[in-house]
């Protein structure tokens, strides 16, 4: 038998051997709980079936304590990037940022050159 119990955080604990002297459900003094005591806090099922496999989904085992049954919720698997993919993205961003900085630097150089020409045309001294 498999035992489903809601813990103090509202999450589901599953015990696949609830009557075991080692892993079983126990009182604070260490004695095993009876089936009736456990049913007051949760529910039993004969077995837990394997989840249906769906491409791109992960099966999360959940329990409905009102209906005293379990079910699987299938959620999308989040894509994780490899270190190489992350590094490639960073490199591409750095190259783009460097190119943009070079463009801005070239614009500034052109502006400086134009200003120097204007100063020279006015007969100004750029060393003052």
C-alpha positions in Angstrom: 0.0 0.0 0.0 1.0 3.6 -0.7 0.1 6.3 1.8 -0.5 9.9 0.8 -0.4 12.6 3.6 -0.6 16.3 3.5 2.4 17.7 5.6 2.5 20.9 7.7 3.4 23.0 4.6 0.4 21.8 2.7 2.5 19.6 0.4 2.0 15.9 -0.2 4.2 13.3 1.4 4.1 9.8 -0.1 5.2 6.8 1.9 5.6 3.6 -0.1 6.1 1.5 3.0 3.8 3.2 5.7 3.8 0.2 8.1 7.6 -0.4 8.1 9.3 -0.3 11.5 12.0 1.9 9.9 10.1 4.0 7.3 6.6 3.8 8.6 4.3 6.6 9.9 5.1 7.0 13.6 3.9 8.8 16.7 6.3 11.3 18.4 7.2 8.5 20.8 8.3 6.3 17.9 5.4 3.8 17.9 3.8 3.0 14.6 0.5 4.6 13.7 -2.5 2.4 12.9 -4.2 2.3 9.6 -7.2 4.2 11.1 -4.9 6.9 12.5 -3.2 7.3 9.1 -6.6 7.5 7.3 -7.6 10.4 9.5 -4.6 12.3 8.1 -4.4 11.1 4.5 -5.4 8.1 2.3 -4.1 4.9 0.9 -3.9 3.5 -2.6 -2.9 0.0 -3.6 -0.2 1.2 -6.0 1.0 4.3 -7.9 0.8 3.8 -11.7 3.5 5.2 -13.9 2.8 8.5 -15.5 2.0 8.8 -19.2 5.1 10.1 -21.0 4.4 13.2 -23.1 7.2 14.8 -25.2 8.3 18.1 -23.8 6.4 17.6 -20.6 7.3 16.5 -17.0 4.8 14.5 -15.0 4.3 15.8 -11.4 2.6 13.5 -9.0 -0.2 15.3 -7.1 -2.9 14.3 -4.7 -6.6 15.3 -4.3 -7.2 14.8 -0.6 -11.0 15.5 -0.9 -11.4 12.7 -3.5 -8.7 10.5 -1.9 -7.0 10.0 -5.2 -3.8 10.9 -7.0 -3.1 12.2 -10.4 -0.3 13.5 -12.6 -0.1 17.1 -13.8 2.0 17.5 -17.0 4.0 20.7 -17.1 6.3 22.1 -19.8 9.9 21.2 -19.3 12.0 24.4 -19.1 14.8 24.5 -21.6 18.2 24.8 -20.0 21.1 26.2 -21.8 24.5 24.7 -21.8 27.5 26.6 -20.7 28.6 26.8 -24.4 25.3 28.3 -25.5 25.4 30.9 -22.7 29.0 31.7 -23.6 28.1 32.0 -27.3 25.3 34.4 -26.4 27.6 36.5 -24.2 30.2 36.6 -27.0 27.7 37.7 -29.5 26.5 40.5 -27.2 30.0 41.6 -26.5 30.8 41.7 -30.2 27.7 43.8 -30.9 28.4 46.1 -28.0 32.1 46.5 -29.2 30.9 47.3 -32.7 28.4 49.9 -31.4 31.1 51.5 -29.3 33.5 51.6 -32.3 30.7 53.4 -34.3 30.3 55.9 -31.6 34.0 56.4 -31.3 34.3 57.0 -35.1 31.5 59.5 -34.9 33.3 61.3 -32.0 36.6 61.4 -34.0 34.8 62.9 -37.0 33.1 65.5 -34.8 36.5 66.4 -33.2 38.1 66.7 -36.7 35.3 69.0 -37.8 35.7 71.1 -34.7 39.4 71.4 -35.2 38.9 72.5 -38.8 36.4 75.2 -37.7 38.8 76.4 -35.1 41.6 76.5 -37.7 39.4 78.4 -40.1 38.7 81.0 -37.4 42.5 81.3 -36.9 42.3 80.0 -33.4 45.0 78.4 -31.4 44.3 74.8 -30.4 47.3 74.7 -28.0 46.0 77.5 -25.7 
